[in-house]
Amino acid sequence: MTMQTPWYEKTVWIVVWCIFVWPVGLYGMWKSSRALVWKIVVTLAVVAPYAISLLTSLFTQTVAQ
């Protein structure tokens, strides 16, 4: 019986999931055995645009009213 490599240990799948369904990609990346530094860097790179967009829209609505 052969052991199959889990999807979260394959870099290609993590990149695909981070692009199309980022919560799944981040989950897989944190579950994998990758270095902690890469996990933090990629998490910030994926989450930062959403956080900036959210904050921008909140401040824009506040100023416009």
N, C-alpha and C positions, 0 to 999 in steps of 0.2 A: 504494500500500500504506500503510495507516495503522498507526501505532504504538499499541499498547494500553498503558494504564497498568498496571504490575505491582500485584498485590494488596497488597504491603507499602507502597505509596504511598497507599493509600486508608485514611483514618482509621477508617471504619466497620469494615472488615475487621480492622484491628489491634485495635480494641476488642472485637469479637466473639471473636477468637482469644484475646485476653488473658483474657477471662471464662471461656471454655469449655475451651481447651487452652492454658494460659498459656505453656508453653515455645515453642510456635509463634508466639504473639503477640509475645513478647519478641524472638524471632529476627527477625520481620518489622519490628518497631520499630527494632531496631539496624541492620538492613539499609537502612532508609529514609533519606531525606535530612532528617529532622527534626533539630531543635536538640539538642545534647548534653545540655543541662540537662533537657529533657523526657525524654530517654532514661533518665537517671539517676533522676529523680523517679519515673517510672512503674515502672522496674525495682524500686526500693525498695518502692513501694506494693504491687506484686504479690508480691514474694518475702518481705517482712517478715512477713505473717501465717503463712506456712508455716514460716519460721525460728522465730518465737515459739512456734508450736504444737509444733514438734519439740523445742525447748529445754525447754518446759514439761513435755512428756511424759517427757523424759529425767530431769529433776530430780524429778518426781513419783514415778517408779519408784525412784529412788535413795533418796528419803526414806521411801517406804513399806516398803522391805525392811529 
